[in-house]
């Protein structure tokens, strides 16, 4: 079994890796600073809402692209909602944001190009989700072992 100190070191290293890879940024630190004893699950709750919104919007984009006659205004609206969701939750992978900021869905006039872009965004979303879930599991492991989450982030 890992000692608390080992788990805390793993968390610090993993968090640093996520920052270096662009999966987290200073805005994520700001989000964590809003968490306190009165709401210890604040960050997890915010990230969970981000995941739910993103999955819903990605599903809506996929359905819109499957239509016989693709309504690109609808695609554009979904992309803007997805970008807004990402900025509202004040964190997300820089690559994820850069893919969205190209507005590849709205700019592509061919459904196959939109489909390819959608697959890119889904892949990056999956990476973001996996990385953050791993981070939260490590934090829970530390707390379950009787330790505390090392600060500052």
N, C-alpha and C positions, 0 to 999 in steps of 0.2 A: 504494500500500500504506500502511496506517495505521501510524504510528509507535507504539512501545510506550507512550509517554506519552499519546498520543491514546486508545489502547485502554484504558489504566488510567483515564483521565478518564471515558470512556464507561461503564466498569464502575462507578465510584463514583456517577455520575449515575443509571445504571439501577438500582443497588441502592437508592439513596435513593428513587427512584420507586416501587419495589416496597414499601418500608416505608411511604411516604405513602399508597399505594393499599390497604394492609392485606394484601398478599400475603405479607409477611415481618414478623416481629416480633422482639423481643429474644431470644426462645427460639432463633431461627435463629442469632443471633450466638453464643449459648452453644454451639450445636451446632458451629459453625465453630471455636470455641476448642478443641474436642476433637480437631481435626485437627492432625496434626504430620508431621514428615519421615518417621516410621516408617510412617505410613498417610496419604499425601497425597490419596487418593481417598475418605477417610472420609465426607465430606458427600454426595458423589455416590452412594456406595453406600447410605447411609441413605435418601436421597431416592428412589433406584431401588427399594428395598424398599417404601417407602411407596406408590409408583406401582403396583407389582405387587400389593400387598395391596388397595389401593383398587380397582383394575380388577377383581380377582377378586371382591371383595365387591359391587361395582356390578353385575357380571354375574349374581351369585347373586340379588341383589335383583330384577333385571329378570326372571330366570327364575321366581322365586317369584311375581311379580305376573302372569305370563302363565298361571298355572295356572287351571284351571276353577274350583276352589274355593281361594281365597286363604287361606293360613294366616297370620294376622296376628301370631301368636306368633313364627313363623319370620321374618317381616318385621322385627319388633321386635328379634329376636336379631341379624339382619344389620346393622341400624342401629347397635346398641350395639357390634358388632364394628368397624364403620366409624369410629365415634366414638373407640373405644379405639385403633384404628390411628393416627388423626390425632393423638391426644394422646401416644401412645407415641413417635412420631417427632418430638415437641416442636416442630412447626411446621405451619402450613397456613394458608391464606387465612382471614381472620376471617369473611368471608361464607360460605365453605364450612362452617366450624364452626357458624356461626349457623343455617344451613339444617339441619344435622344436629341441633343442639340443640333444635330445635322438635319433634323426633321426629315429623315430619310423616308418615312412613310408618306408624308405630304408631298415631297419633291419627286418621288418616283412615280412615273406615270404608268407603270406596268405592274400588275399584281405579283409577278414572279420576283421583281426587285423588292417589293414591299415584303413579300414572304421571307426573302433572304434577310432583310433588315430585322424583321420580327424575330427570326431565329437567333440573330446576333444579340438582340436585346434580351431575349429569354435566357440565352446562355449566360450572359453577364449577370442578369438578375439571379439566376441559380447560384452562381459563384458568390455573389454578395450574401445571399440568404444562408448558404452553407457556412461561409466564414463567420458571419455574425452568430449563427446558432452554435457554432463551436466555441466562440468567445463566451457566450452566455452559459454554456454547459460547464466550461472550465470555472467560471465565476461561481456557479452553483456548487460545484465539487469542493471548492475552497470553503464556502460557507457551511456546507454539510460536514466538513472535517473540523469545523470549529474555528476557522480562520476568518480573516477580514480581507476585503478586496484592497490591494495596495493602491494608494493614491499618492501623488497625482498621477493621472493617466498619462 
